[in-house]
Amino acid sequence: MSVPPLLRNDPRWARLVDLVRELAFLDGGNDEAFTLASGRTSRWFFDMKPVMMHPEAGRIVGQLMNMRCDEIGADFVGGLELGAVPLAALVIATDFTSNRLGFMVRKQSKGRGGRKTNNPPGIEGSSIAKGGRVIILEDVTTTGGSAIQAVKRIEQETECKVVAVISILDREEGGKEAFEESGIVFESLLVRSDISGE
């Protein structure tokens, strides 16, 4: 299971389960109801953007992510556009102790980022040019492929060390195993079965 036991014991966690079920979850009733971004089909669909844009749900996500970031130890949080952009903003906005900084990784470099920060092209936000400990964020994890690419890019193009990937929700479709095979620490706030009950 990718959810740390400490999170499940936090009273905010049960509220987040309810909010994700209400705001983000659809059960199509058959195994091919929805086509996912990965190209796979699934009975279940999760859209975390309404969760991240909801006042209470967004605060809970940011607070729980910060608990994990504090425990693991991170100087920076960020990830691939689009899902990780509001997620990184939530984590930064609810961090009142460590002054963690955030960044985003564009799928396609625009060629103009990094002028002020000295970041490589396509890595925008706070400067990560001098290195530090990074946690890559994801809204939903299916196969883990996108986040693994982001980890490789950060570690190849900067002095940073990626210490973990944290997702709001692990769909339990091989992402955890893909991270293990790549030697990347992975965890999530929730797993699909927390929401679907199956």
N, CA and C atoms as an extended XYZ file, in Angstrom:
594
Properties=species:S:1:pos:R:3:atomname:S:1:resname:S:1:resid:I:1 pbc="F F F"
N         0.849       -1.180        0.000 N   MET     1
C         0.000        0.000        0.000 CA  MET     1
C         0.894        1.242        0.000 C   MET     1
N         0.522        2.219       -0.820 N   SER     2
C         1.363        3.404       -0.949 CA  SER     2
C         1.006        4.521        0.030 C   SER     2
N        -0.042        4.345        0.829 N   VAL     3
C        -0.444        5.381        1.793 CA  VAL     3
C         0.225        5.107        3.135 C   VAL     3
N         1.044        6.039        3.640 N   PRO     4
C         1.660        5.839        4.955 CA  PRO     4
C         0.603        5.737        6.060 C   PRO     4
N         0.766        4.808        7.000 N   PRO     5
C        -0.222        4.638        8.086 CA  PRO     5
C        -0.482        5.923        8.872 C   PRO     5
N         0.527        6.753        9.049 N   LEU     6
C         0.366        8.011        9.778 CA  LEU     6
C        -0.737        8.875        9.163 C   LEU     6
N        -0.818        8.875        7.815 N   LEU     7
C        -1.842        9.673        7.155 CA  LEU     7
C        -3.236        9.132        7.442 C   LEU     7
N        -3.391        7.825        7.368 N   ARG     8
C        -4.714        7.214        7.587 CA  ARG     8
C        -5.239        7.497        8.995 C   ARG     8
N        -4.357        7.748        9.932 N   ASN     9
C        -4.760        8.033       11.309 CA  ASN     9
C        -5.066        9.509       11.551 C   ASN     9
N        -4.794       10.353       10.573 N   ASP    10
C        -5.057       11.779       10.704 CA  ASP    10
C        -6.541       12.030       10.407 C   ASP    10
N        -7.254       12.768       11.272 N   PRO    11
C        -8.688       12.987       11.042 CA  PRO    11
C        -8.996       13.690        9.713 C   PRO    11
N        -8.053       14.452        9.190 N   ARG    12
C        -8.286       15.128        7.904 CA  ARG    12
C        -8.344       14.133        6.757 C   ARG    12
N        -7.680       12.971        6.917 N   TRP    13
C        -7.621       11.981        5.853 CA  TRP    13
C        -9.023       11.457        5.512 C   TRP    13
N        -9.810       11.110        6.511 N   ALA    14
C       -11.168       10.600        6.264 CA  ALA    14
C       -12.031       11.648        5.575 C   ALA    14
N       -11.854       12.904        5.942 N   ARG    15
C       -12.597       13.975        5.268 CA  ARG    15
C       -12.168       14.087        3.816 C   ARG    15
N       -10.876       13.936        3.537 N   LEU    16
C       -10.400       13.992        2.158 CA  LEU    16
C       -11.004       12.858        1.329 C   LEU    16
N       -11.103       11.673        1.900 N   VAL    17
C       -11.749       10.558        1.194 CA  VAL    17
C       -13.150       10.970        0.757 C   VAL    17
N       -13.928       11.543        1.667 N   ASP    18
C       -15.295       11.968        1.343 CA  ASP    18
C       -15.310       13.028        0.255 C   ASP    18
N       -14.406       13.997        0.356 N   LEU    19
C       -14.375       15.086       -0.627 CA  LEU    19
C       -13.950       14.583       -2.008 C   LEU    19
N       -12.977       13.689       -2.063 N   VAL    20
C       -12.555       13.142       -3.363 CA  VAL    20
C       -13.695       12.318       -3.971 C   VAL    20
N       -14.364       11.538       -3.163 N   ARG    21
C       -15.506       10.756       -3.665 CA  ARG    21
C       -16.577       11.693       -4.241 C   ARG    21
N       -16.815       12.795       -3.551 N   GLU    22
C       -17.853       13.741       -3.984 CA  GLU    22
C       -17.436       14.570       -5.193 C   GLU    22
N       -16.197       15.034       -5.217 N   LEU    23
C       -15.766       16.014       -6.217 CA  LEU    23
C       -15.054       15.433       -7.436 C   LEU    23
N       -14.442       14.258       -7.297 N   ALA    24
C       -13.514       13.814       -8.341 CA  ALA    24
C       -13.804       12.452       -8.953 C   ALA    24
N       -14.670       11.659       -8.356 N   PHE    25
C       -14.786       10.237       -8.687 CA  PHE    25
C       -16.032        9.918       -9.499 C   PHE    25
N       -15.825        9.133      -10.572 N   LEU    26
C       -16.923        8.578      -11.354 CA  LEU    26
C       -16.722        7.078      -11.475 C   LEU    26
N       -17.790        6.312      -11.282 N   ASP    27
C       -17.774        4.866      -11.481 CA  ASP    27
C       -18.645        4.586      -12.694 C   ASP    27
N       -17.998        4.173      -13.792 N   GLY    28
C       -18.712        3.931      -15.046 CA  GLY    28
C       -19.445        2.614      -15.107 C   GLY    28
N       -19.199        1.721      -14.142 N   GLY    29
C       -19.938        0.482      -14.082 CA  GLY    29
C       -19.392       -0.669      -14.907 C   GLY    29
N       -18.524       -0.397      -15.865 N   ASN    30
C       -17.862       -1.501      -16.568 CA  ASN    30
C       -16.407       -1.151      -16.818 C   ASN    30
N       -15.596       -2.178      -17.073 N   ASP    31
C       -14.137       -2.016      -17.119 CA  ASP    31
C       -13.635       -1.115      -18.234 C   ASP    31
N       -14.437       -0.811      -19.236 N   GLU    32
C       -13.987        0.019      -20.351 CA  GLU    32
C       -14.767        1.319      -20.447 C   GLU    32
N       -15.310        1.772      -19.341 N   ALA    33
C       -16.167        2.954      -19.340 CA  ALA    33
C       -15.419        4.233      -19.707 C   ALA    33
N       -14.165        4.348      -19.273 N   PHE    34
C       -13.416        5.583      -19.482 CA  PHE    34
C       -12.072        5.278      -20.115 C   PHE    34
N       -11.640        6.135      -21.055 N   THR    35
C       -10.293        6.056      -21.612 CA  THR    35
C        -9.441        7.087      -20.872 C   THR    35
N        -8.341        6.618      -20.279 N   LEU    36
C        -7.482        7.469      -19.465 CA  LEU    36
C        -6.413        8.136      -20.320 C   LEU    36
N        -5.705        9.108      -19.745 N   ALA    37
C        -4.616        9.794      -20.449 CA  ALA    37
C        -3.537        8.812      -20.894 C   ALA    37
N        -3.369        7.727      -20.139 N   SER    38
C        -2.358        6.714      -20.491 CA  SER    38
C        -2.774        5.867      -21.683 C   SER    38
N        -4.044        6.009      -22.112 N   GLY    39
C        -4.567        5.185      -23.193 CA  GLY    39
C        -5.291        3.940      -22.694 C   GLY    39
N        -5.116        3.614      -21.440 N   ARG    40
C        -5.812        2.471      -20.850 CA  ARG    40
C        -7.291        2.800      -20.678 C   ARG    40
N        -8.093        1.753      -20.549 N   THR    41
C        -9.496        1.952      -20.214 CA  THR    41
C        -9.727        1.495      -18.781 C   THR    41
N       -10.744        2.083      -18.158 N   SER    42
C       -10.999        1.774      -16.754 CA  SER    42
C       -12.462        1.995      -16.408 C   SER    42
N       -12.899        1.281      -15.426 N   ARG    43
C       -14.233        1.485      -14.861 CA  ARG    43
C       -14.290        2.791      -14.071 C   ARG    43
N       -13.152        3.198      -13.505 N   TRP    44
C       -13.120        4.331      -12.595 CA  TRP    44
C       -12.403        5.527      -13.212 C   TRP    44
N       -12.920        6.721      -12.938 N   PHE    45
C       -12.305        7.952      -13.426 CA  PHE    45
C       -12.150        8.914      -12.256 C   PHE    45
N       -10.991        9.567      -12.202 N   PHE    46
C       -10.705       10.563      -11.173 CA  PHE    46
C       -10.232       11.849      -11.837 C   PHE    46
N       -10.880       12.957      -11.515 N   ASP    47
C       -10.449       14.282      -11.956 CA  ASP    47
C       -10.141       15.084      -10.699 C   ASP    47
N        -8.859       15.229      -10.388 N   MET    48
C        -8.467       15.881       -9.138 CA  MET    48
C        -8.487       17.407       -9.201 C   MET    48
N        -8.723       17.977      -10.389 N   LYS    49
C        -8.715       19.441      -10.457 CA  LYS    49
C        -9.813       20.060       -9.593 C   LYS    49
N       -11.055       19.525       -9.583 N   PRO    50
C       -12.037       20.101       -8.659 CA  PRO    50
C       -11.640       19.959       -7.189 C   PRO    50
N       -10.897       18.920       -6.857 N   VAL    51
C       -10.409       18.756       -5.482 CA  VAL    51
C        -9.388       19.844       -5.156 C   VAL    51
N        -8.434       20.058       -6.066 N   MET    52
C        -7.393       21.051       -5.818 CA  MET    52
C        -7.939       22.473       -5.820 C   MET    52
N        -9.061       22.698       -6.516 N   MET    53
C        -9.645       24.037       -6.612 CA  MET    53
C       -10.747       24.281       -5.581 C   MET    53
N       -10.969       23.319       -4.695 N   HIS    54
C       -11.992       23.442       -3.652 CA  HIS    54
C       -11.317       23.931       -2.370 C   HIS    54
N       -11.886       24.949       -1.688 N   PRO    55
C       -11.185       25.516       -0.522 CA  PRO    55
C       -10.814       24.490        0.546 C   PRO    55
N       -11.775       23.710        1.013 N   GLU    56
C       -11.475       22.762        2.085 CA  GLU    56
C       -10.599       21.619        1.589 C   GLU    56
N       -10.965       21.027        0.473 N   ALA    57
C       -10.198       19.896       -0.053 CA  ALA    57
C        -8.774       20.317       -0.396 C   ALA    57
N        -8.625       21.498       -1.006 N   GLY    58
C        -7.299       21.985       -1.360 CA  GLY    58
C        -6.408       22.184       -0.150 C   GLY    58
N        -6.989       22.762        0.916 N   ARG    59
C        -6.213       22.949        2.145 CA  ARG    59
C        -5.777       21.616        2.739 C   ARG    59
N        -6.698       20.639        2.762 N   ILE    60
C        -6.353       19.336        3.331 CA  ILE    60
C        -5.247       18.673        2.520 C   ILE    60
N        -5.373       18.708        1.204 N   VAL    61
C        -4.323       18.126        0.347 CA  VAL    61
C        -2.985       18.785        0.642 C   VAL    61
N        -2.953       20.124        0.671 N   GLY    62
C        -1.706       20.837        0.940 CA  GLY    62
C        -1.127       20.494        2.298 C   GLY    62
N        -1.978       20.436        3.311 N   GLN    63
C        -1.502       20.135        4.668 CA  GLN    63
C        -0.956       18.714        4.776 C   GLN    63
N        -1.676       17.747        4.219 N   LEU    64
C        -1.205       16.359        4.290 CA  LEU    64
C         0.069       16.163        3.468 C   LEU    64
N         0.136       16.814        2.307 N   MET    65
C         1.372       16.740        1.514 CA  MET    65
C         2.544       17.330        2.302 C   MET    65
N         2.311       18.439        2.983 N   ASN    66
C         3.385       19.054        3.764 CA  ASN    66
C         3.834       18.168        4.921 C   ASN    66
N         2.901       17.453        5.538 N   MET    67
C         3.299       16.490        6.577 CA  MET    67
C         4.324       15.514        6.021 C   MET    67
N         4.043       14.996        4.833 N   ARG    68
C         4.935       14.021        4.211 CA  ARG    68
C         6.241       14.677        3.761 C   ARG    68
N         6.150       15.872        3.200 N   CYS    69
C         7.357       16.579        2.749 CA  CYS    69
C         8.274       16.891        3.929 C   CYS    69
N         7.692       17.257        5.068 N   ASP    70
C         8.485       17.530        6.267 CA  ASP    70
C         9.182       16.262        6.747 C   ASP    70
N         8.426       15.162        6.765 N   GLU    71
C         8.984       13.896        7.243 CA  GLU    71
C        10.116       13.394        6.338 C   GLU    71
N         9.897       13.489        5.024 N   ILE    72
C        10.897       13.010        4.061 CA  ILE    72
C        12.062       13.987        3.970 C   ILE    72
N        11.748       15.278        4.022 N   GLY    73
C        12.752       16.327        3.909 CA  GLY    73
C        12.879       16.785        2.473 C   GLY    73
N        12.331       17.963        2.183 N   ALA    74
C        12.371       18.485        0.820 CA  ALA    74
C        12.569       19.990        0.829 C   ALA    74
N        13.426       20.447       -0.070 N   ASP    75
C        13.631       21.877       -0.268 CA  ASP    75
C        12.673       22.431       -1.309 C   ASP    75
N        12.305       21.570       -2.274 N   PHE    76
C        11.483       21.970       -3.406 CA  PHE    76
C        10.406       20.936       -3.672 C   PHE    76
N         9.259       21.417       -4.192 N   VAL    77
C         8.227       20.537       -4.721 CA  VAL    77
C         7.858       21.031       -6.115 C   VAL    77
N         7.526       20.085       -6.976 N   GLY    78
C         7.110       20.461       -8.319 CA  GLY    78
C         6.800       19.236       -9.137 C   GLY    78
N         6.483       19.471      -10.383 N   GLY    79
C         6.188       18.359      -11.264 CA  GLY    79
C         5.715       18.839      -12.608 C   GLY    79
N         5.204       17.886      -13.372 N   LEU    80
C         4.798       18.169      -14.737 CA  LEU    80
C         3.512       18.976      -14.801 C   LEU    80
N         3.479       19.904      -15.781 N   GLU    81
C         2.208       20.557      -16.055 CA  GLU    81
C         1.235       19.493      -16.582 C   GLU    81
N         0.044       19.547      -16.343 N   LEU    82
C        -0.770       20.548      -15.718 CA  LEU    82
C        -1.102       20.171      -14.279 C   LEU    82
N        -1.268       18.895      -13.999 N   GLY    83
C        -1.751       18.467      -12.688 CA  GLY    83
C        -0.902       18.911      -11.518 C   GLY    83
N         0.414       18.930      -11.687 N   ALA    84
C         1.288       19.260      -10.554 CA  ALA    84
C         1.383       20.763      -10.294 C   ALA    84
N         0.938       21.592      -11.221 N   VAL    85
C         1.072       23.037      -11.032 CA  VAL    85
C         0.186       23.527       -9.883 C   VAL    85
N        -1.146       23.272       -9.913 N   PRO    86
C        -1.925       23.710       -8.746 CA  PRO    86
C        -1.557       22.955       -7.480 C   PRO    86
N        -1.125       21.712       -7.622 N   LEU    87
C        -0.744       20.919       -6.456 CA  LEU    87
C         0.479       21.522       -5.766 C   LEU    87
N         1.485       21.896       -6.537 N   ALA    88
C         2.669       22.542       -5.951 CA  ALA    88
C         2.275       23.853       -5.269 C   ALA    88
N         1.359       24.607       -5.892 N   ALA    89
C         0.913       25.872       -5.291 CA  ALA    89
C         0.216       25.623       -3.953 C   ALA    89
N        -0.604       24.566       -3.873 N   LEU    90
C        -1.273       24.236       -2.610 CA  LEU    90
C        -0.263       23.882       -1.524 C   LEU    90
N         0.742       23.093       -1.888 N   VAL    91
C         1.748       22.686       -0.912 CA  VAL    91
C         2.521       23.903       -0.401 C   VAL    91
N         2.910       24.773       -1.300 N   ILE    92
C         3.655       25.976       -0.909 CA  ILE    92
C         2.794       26.889       -0.034 C   ILE    92
N         1.526       27.071       -0.423 N   ALA    93
C         0.648       28.000        0.298 CA  ALA    93
C         0.282       27.509        1.698 C   ALA    93
N         0.367       26.188        1.934 N   THR    94
C         0.008       25.656        3.254 CA  THR    94
C         1.238       25.247        4.063 C   THR    94
N         2.415       25.631        3.607 N   ASP    95
C         3.673       25.337        4.318 CA  ASP    95
C         4.037       26.539        5.176 C   ASP    95
N         3.882       26.386        6.489 N   PHE    96
C         4.156       27.505        7.394 CA  PHE    96
C         5.415       27.287        8.231 C   PHE    96
N         6.194       26.245        7.904 N   THR    97
C         7.362       25.956        8.731 CA  THR    97
C         8.668       25.879        7.959 C   THR    97
N         8.661       25.328        6.769 N   SER    98
C         9.947       25.048        6.120 CA  SER    98
C        10.304       25.986        4.978 C   SER    98
N         9.350       26.805        4.526 N   ASN    99
C         9.602       27.704        3.389 CA  ASN    99
C        10.055       26.959        2.135 C   ASN    99
N         9.425       25.830        1.883 N   ARG   100
C         9.679       25.049        0.682 CA  ARG   100
C         9.345       25.896       -0.548 C   ARG   100
N        10.089       25.711       -1.614 N   LEU   101
C         9.853       26.437       -2.860 CA  LEU   101
C         9.305       25.480       -3.919 C   LEU   101
N         8.672       26.046       -4.941 N   GLY   102
C         8.053       25.219       -5.965 CA  GLY   102
C         8.513       25.544       -7.368 C   GLY   102
N         8.278       24.580       -8.251 N   PHE   103
C         8.617       24.744       -9.658 CA  PHE   103
C         7.678       23.880      -10.486 C   PHE   103
N         7.705       24.083      -11.788 N   MET   104
C         6.941       23.250      -12.710 CA  MET   104
C         7.837       22.833      -13.855 C   MET   104
N         7.531       21.685      -14.411 N   VAL   105
C         8.267       21.166      -15.557 CA  VAL   105
C         7.307       21.167      -16.741 C   VAL   105
N         7.626       21.969      -17.751 N   ARG   106
C         6.789       21.994      -18.954 CA  ARG   106
C         7.019       20.727      -19.776 C   ARG   106
N         5.950       20.256      -20.402 N   LYS   107
C         6.080       19.101      -21.297 CA  LYS   107
C         6.895       19.491      -22.522 C   LYS   107
N         6.695       20.730      -22.976 N   GLN   108
C         7.452       21.284      -24.102 CA  GLN   108
C         8.042       22.615      -23.657 C   GLN   108
N         9.349       22.756      -23.762 N   SER   109
C         9.995       23.998      -23.361 CA  SER   109
C         9.552       25.137      -24.258 C   SER   109
N         9.254       26.304      -23.654 N   LYS   110
C         8.894       27.503      -24.414 CA  LYS   110
C        10.141       28.281      -24.827 C   LYS   110
N        11.276       27.946      -24.247 N   GLY   111
C        12.518       28.596      -24.641 CA  GLY   111
C        12.800       29.902      -23.936 C   GLY   111
N        11.903       30.372      -23.080 N   ARG   112
C        12.166       31.656      -22.417 CA  ARG   112
C        12.225       31.546      -20.908 C   ARG   112
N        11.925       30.382      -20.330 N   GLY   113
C        12.027       30.212      -18.887 CA  GLY   113
C        13.481       30.161      -18.452 C   GLY   113
N        13.735       30.460      -17.221 N   GLY   114
C        15.080       30.326      -16.673 CA  GLY   114
C        15.958       31.546      -16.788 C   GLY   114
N        15.495       32.602      -17.408 N   ARG   115
C        16.343       33.792      -17.561 CA  ARG   115
C        16.731       34.367      -16.205 C   ARG   115
N        15.787       34.421      -15.295 N   LYS   116
C        16.049       34.990      -13.977 CA  LYS   116
C        16.548       33.913      -13.009 C   LYS   116
N        16.083       32.670      -13.184 N   THR   117
C        16.342       31.613      -12.215 CA  THR   117
C        17.550       30.736      -12.541 C   THR   117
N        18.040       30.808      -13.769 N   ASN   118
C        19.110       29.928      -14.261 CA  ASN   118
C        18.694       28.455      -14.298 C   ASN   118
N        17.373       28.195      -14.290 N   ASN   119
C        16.891       26.830      -14.468 CA  ASN   119
C        17.058       26.413      -15.923 C   ASN   119
N        17.163       25.124      -16.176 N   PRO   120
C        17.188       24.654      -17.559 CA  PRO   120
C        15.884       25.044      -18.266 C   PRO   120
N        15.904       25.175      -19.594 N   PRO   121
C        14.680       25.506      -20.322 CA  PRO   121
C        13.558       24.524      -19.985 C   PRO   121
N        12.362       25.082      -19.748 N   GLY   122
C        11.199       24.254      -19.461 CA  GLY   122
C        10.987       23.965      -17.990 C   GLY   122
N        11.931       24.339      -17.139 N   ILE   123
C        11.757       24.197      -15.695 CA  ILE   123
C        11.598       25.605      -15.146 C   ILE   123
N        10.387       25.914      -14.678 N   GLU   124
C        10.049       27.283      -14.322 CA  GLU   124
C         9.545       27.383      -12.894 C   GLU   124
N         9.608       28.575      -12.355 N   GLY   125
C         9.202       28.834      -10.968 CA  GLY   125
C        10.425       29.243      -10.178 C   GLY   125
N        10.564       28.702       -8.986 N   SER   126
C        11.722       29.004       -8.148 CA  SER   126
C        12.989       28.426       -8.756 C   SER   126
N        14.111       29.051       -8.456 N   SER   127
C        15.386       28.558       -8.950 CA  SER   127
C        15.783       27.270       -8.228 C   SER   127
N        16.058       26.240       -9.018 N   ILE   128
C        16.583       24.988       -8.468 CA  ILE   128
C        18.011       24.763       -8.967 C   ILE   128
N        18.595       25.839       -9.529 N   ALA   129
C        19.902       25.733      -10.172 CA  ALA   129
C        21.018       25.317       -9.214 C   ALA   129
N        20.913       25.661       -7.925 N   LYS   130
C        21.970       25.324       -6.969 CA  LYS   130
C        21.777       23.956       -6.331 C   LYS   130
N        20.689       23.264       -6.700 N   GLY   131
C        20.451       21.925       -6.179 CA  GLY   131
C        19.650       21.934       -4.892 C   GLY   131
N        19.316       20.752       -4.449 N   GLY   132
C        18.537       20.564       -3.230 CA  GLY   132
C        17.737       19.288       -3.329 C   GLY   132
N        16.972       19.037       -2.285 N   ARG   133
C        16.136       17.834       -2.223 CA  ARG   133
C        14.755       18.155       -2.785 C   ARG   133
N        14.324       17.342       -3.748 N   VAL   134
C        13.089       17.595       -4.492 CA  VAL   134
C        12.100       16.464       -4.272 C   VAL   134
N        10.828       16.839       -4.113 N   ILE   135
C         9.736       15.873       -4.179 CA  ILE   135
C         8.899       16.225       -5.402 C   ILE   135
N         8.729       15.241       -6.274 N   ILE   136
C         7.885       15.396       -7.459 CA  ILE   136
C         6.452       15.073       -7.045 C   ILE   136
N         5.527       15.933       -7.452 N   LEU   137
C         4.114       15.776       -7.104 CA  LEU   137
C         3.309       15.340       -8.322 C   LEU   137
N         2.263       14.555       -8.047 N   GLU   138
C         1.313       14.150       -9.091 CA  GLU   138
C        -0.087       14.234       -8.518 C   GLU   138
N        -1.064       14.531       -9.379 N   ASP   139
C        -2.441       14.508       -8.897 CA  ASP   139
C        -2.989       13.085       -8.904 C   ASP   139
N        -2.814       12.351       -9.990 N   VAL   140
C        -3.268       10.970      -10.095 CA  VAL   140
C        -2.149       10.145      -10.716 C   VAL   140
N        -1.873        8.987      -10.148 N   THR   141
C        -0.838        8.096      -10.681 CA  THR   141
C        -1.498        6.836      -11.219 C   THR   141
N        -1.198        6.538      -12.488 N   THR   142
C        -1.673        5.289      -13.090 CA  THR   142
C        -0.481        4.369      -13.288 C   THR   142
N         0.337        4.670      -14.303 N   THR   143
C         1.515        3.826      -14.583 CA  THR   143
C         2.792        4.392      -13.989 C   THR   143
N         2.793        5.673      -13.637 N   GLY   144
C         3.987        6.321      -13.098 CA  GLY   144
C         4.932        6.858      -14.161 C   GLY   144
N         4.622        6.609      -15.426 N   GLY   145
C         5.546        6.971      -16.510 CA  GLY   145
C         5.904        8.442      -16.576 C   GLY   145
N         4.916        9.317      -16.455 N   SER   146
C         5.184       10.757      -16.554 CA  SER   146
C         6.068       11.244      -15.416 C   SER   146
N         5.777       10.800      -14.204 N   ALA   147
C         6.575       11.241      -13.058 CA  ALA   147
C         7.992       10.690      -13.128 C   ALA   147
N         8.151        9.464      -13.610 N   ILE   148
C         9.496        8.886      -13.763 CA  ILE   148
C        10.296        9.711      -14.757 C   ILE   148
N         9.660       10.165      -15.845 N   GLN   149
C        10.341       11.044      -16.802 CA  GLN   149
C        10.737       12.363      -16.138 C   GLN   149
N         9.850       12.918      -15.317 N   ALA   150
C        10.166       14.173      -14.627 CA  ALA   150
C        11.343       13.990      -13.678 C   ALA   150
N        11.382       12.861      -12.954 N   VAL   151
C        12.501       12.575      -12.046 CA  VAL   151
C        13.805       12.544      -12.834 C   VAL   151
N        13.823       11.816      -13.932 N   LYS   152
C        15.045       11.704      -14.744 CA  LYS   152
C        15.480       13.065      -15.263 C   LYS   152
N        14.520       13.851      -15.716 N   ARG   153
C        14.855       15.166      -16.256 CA  ARG   153
C        15.466       16.070      -15.188 C   ARG   153
N        14.845       16.104      -14.009 N   ILE   154
C        15.367       16.938      -12.918 CA  ILE   154
C        16.783       16.484      -12.546 C   ILE   154
N        16.989       15.187      -12.420 N   GLU   155
C        18.300       14.690      -11.984 CA  GLU   155
C        19.359       14.814      -13.077 C   GLU   155
N        18.973       14.787      -14.343 N   GLN   156
C        19.949       14.929      -15.428 CA  GLN   156
C        20.294       16.388      -15.708 C   GLN   156
N        19.327       17.292      -15.524 N   GLU   157
C        19.521       18.675      -15.945 CA  GLU   157
C        19.827       19.645      -14.811 C   GLU   157
N        19.772       19.162      -13.559 N   THR   158
C        20.044       20.051      -12.424 CA  THR   158
C        20.936       19.327      -11.416 C   THR   158
N        21.316       20.025      -10.379 N   GLU   159
C        22.088       19.447       -9.276 CA  GLU   159
C        21.188       18.851       -8.203 C   GLU   159
N        19.886       18.831       -8.448 N   CYS   160
C        18.926       18.361       -7.450 CA  CYS   160
C        18.901       16.839       -7.345 C   CYS   160
N        18.482       16.378       -6.185 N   LYS   161
C        18.248       14.958       -5.922 CA  LYS   161
C        16.762       14.782       -5.642 C   LYS   161
N        16.087       13.956       -6.445 N   VAL   162
C        14.680       13.670       -6.202 CA  VAL   162
C        14.601       12.606       -5.109 C   VAL   162
N        13.963       12.944       -3.991 N   VAL   163
C        13.918       12.041       -2.844 CA  VAL   163
C        12.615       11.252       -2.770 C   VAL   163
N        11.589       11.670       -3.520 N   ALA   164
C        10.323       10.941       -3.526 CA  ALA   164
C         9.397       11.511       -4.587 C   ALA   164
N         8.398       10.713       -4.910 N   VAL   165
C         7.239       11.157       -5.690 CA  VAL   165
C         6.033       10.937       -4.789 C   VAL   165
N         5.198       11.974       -4.667 N   ILE   166
C         3.966       11.853       -3.882 CA  ILE   166
C         2.794       12.242       -4.771 C   ILE   166
N         1.781       11.394       -4.769 N   SER   167
C         0.571       11.619       -5.552 CA  SER   167
C        -0.617       11.792       -4.613 C   SER   167
N        -1.617       12.538       -5.068 N   ILE   168
C        -2.855       12.575       -4.286 CA  ILE   168
C        -3.483       11.182       -4.294 C   ILE   168
N        -3.544       10.553       -5.491 N   LEU   169
C        -4.226        9.275       -5.595 CA  LEU   169
C        -3.447        8.299       -6.469 C   LEU   169
N        -3.233        7.124       -5.950 N   ASP   170
C        -2.642        6.007       -6.692 CA  ASP   170
C        -3.795        5.132       -7.182 C   ASP   170
N        -3.923        5.001       -8.508 N   ARG   171
C        -5.015        4.205       -9.080 CA  ARG   171
C        -4.815        2.700       -8.881 C   ARG   171
N        -3.668        2.303       -8.326 N   GLU   172
C        -3.363        0.887       -8.076 CA  GLU   172
C        -3.343        0.089       -9.385 C   GLU   172
N        -2.691        0.686      -10.389 N   GLU   173
C        -2.605        0.041      -11.701 CA  GLU   173
C        -1.155       -0.084      -12.168 C   GLU   173
N        -0.235       -0.294      -11.239 N   GLY   174
C         1.150       -0.553      -11.606 CA  GLY   174
C         2.119        0.576      -11.364 C   GLY   174
N         1.648        1.753      -10.995 N   GLY   175
C         2.546        2.876      -10.752 CA  GLY   175
C         3.520        2.609       -9.617 C   GLY   175
N         3.009        2.116       -8.503 N   LYS   176
C         3.862        1.831       -7.333 CA  LYS   176
C         4.993        0.878       -7.709 C   LYS   176
N         4.651       -0.158       -8.472 N   GLU   177
C         5.654       -1.141       -8.890 CA  GLU   177
C         6.666       -0.530       -9.863 C   GLU   177
N         6.202        0.354      -10.751 N   ALA   178
C         7.118        1.009      -11.693 CA  ALA   178
C         8.124        1.892      -10.959 C   ALA   178
N         7.668        2.594       -9.926 N   PHE   179
C         8.586        3.411       -9.138 CA  PHE   179
C         9.591        2.533       -8.403 C   PHE   179
N         9.122        1.440       -7.831 N   GLU   180
C        10.034        0.514       -7.141 CA  GLU   180
C        11.115        0.013       -8.088 C   GLU   180
N        10.726       -0.375       -9.299 N   GLU   181
C        11.689       -0.869      -10.292 CA  GLU   181
C        12.701        0.200      -10.671 C   GLU   181
N        12.272        1.464      -10.634 N   SER   182
C        13.168        2.577      -10.980 CA  SER   182
C        13.953        3.081       -9.782 C   SER   182
N        13.743        2.487       -8.603 N   GLY   183
C        14.461        2.918       -7.406 CA  GLY   183
C        13.993        4.252       -6.860 C   GLY   183
N        12.727        4.594       -7.097 N   ILE   184
C        12.181        5.876       -6.669 CA  ILE   184
C        11.181        5.642       -5.535 C   ILE   184
N        11.334        6.378       -4.446 N   VAL   185
C        10.395        6.303       -3.334 CA  VAL   185
C         9.065        6.890       -3.797 C   VAL   185
N         7.980        6.156       -3.575 N   PHE   186
C         6.660        6.612       -3.998 CA  PHE   186
C         5.651        6.394       -2.881 C   PHE   186
N         4.780        7.390       -2.725 N   GLU   187
C         3.646        7.235       -1.823 CA  GLU   187
C         2.511        8.116       -2.311 C   GLU   187
N         1.333        7.881       -1.749 N   SER   188
C         0.165        8.668       -2.120 CA  SER   188
C        -0.659        8.959       -0.874 C   SER   188
N        -1.513        9.969       -0.992 N   LEU   189
C        -2.420       10.275        0.107 CA  LEU   189
C        -3.561        9.264        0.150 C   LEU   189
N        -3.974        8.801       -1.021 N   LEU   190
C        -5.104        7.893       -1.161 CA  LEU   190
C        -4.792        6.843       -2.211 C   LEU   190
N        -5.506        5.732       -2.164 N   VAL   191
C        -5.479        4.764       -3.259 CA  VAL   191
C        -6.905        4.604       -3.768 C   VAL   191
N        -7.015        4.120       -4.990 N   ARG   192
C        -8.318        3.981       -5.633 CA  ARG   192
C        -9.321        3.234       -4.765 C   ARG   192
N        -8.906        2.154       -4.134 N   SER   193
C        -9.842        1.359       -3.341 CA  SER   193
C       -10.351        2.101       -2.102 C   SER   193
N        -9.634        3.138       -1.638 N   ASP   194
C       -10.158        3.975       -0.552 CA  ASP   194
C       -11.442        4.677       -0.987 C   ASP   194
N       -11.513        5.006       -2.273 N   ILE   195
C       -12.632        5.777       -2.805 CA  ILE   195
C       -13.712        4.867       -3.375 C   ILE   195
N       -13.306        3.865       -4.162 N   SER   196
C       -14.271        2.992       -4.845 CA  SER   196
C       -14.845        1.929       -3.938 C   SER   196
N       -14.107        1.591       -2.874 N   GLY   197
C       -14.535        0.511       -1.992 CA  GLY   197
C       -14.277       -0.880       -2.547 C   GLY   197
N       -13.621       -0.961       -3.701 N   GLU   198
C       -13.316       -2.258       -4.323 CA  GLU   198
C       -11.825       -2.402       -4.578 C   GLU   198
